[in-house]
Amino acid sequence: MNASKALLASALGAVVAMGALSATPAAAAEKEKCFGIAQAGKNDCASATGAHSCAGQATKDKDPGDWKYVAKGSCEKMGGKLAK
């Protein structure tokens, strides 16, 4: 690959990456952490109680310390809580 093609590919990659980054905050604004609804192995991040430190490590269904992102306004309808 010559230098101009490499530069063009690099610039195109940067534009695509910038577009992906700018879409993330809007999507996150439409979600909320919902505690107590995650199924075993299907939590979105670390436990609020310190039982584990990563997504997918919940060991039991509906543990009040584990959470998932859900659409805003739907957590309590699902039987969850917005705060630990």
HELIX and SHEET records of a PDB file:
HELIX    1   1 ALA A    3  ALA A   29  1                                  27    
HELIX    2   2 GLU A   76  MET A   78  5                                   3    
SHEET    1   A 2 LYS A  31  PHE A  35  0                                        
SHEET    2   A 2 TRP A  67  ALA A  71 -1                                        
END                                                                             
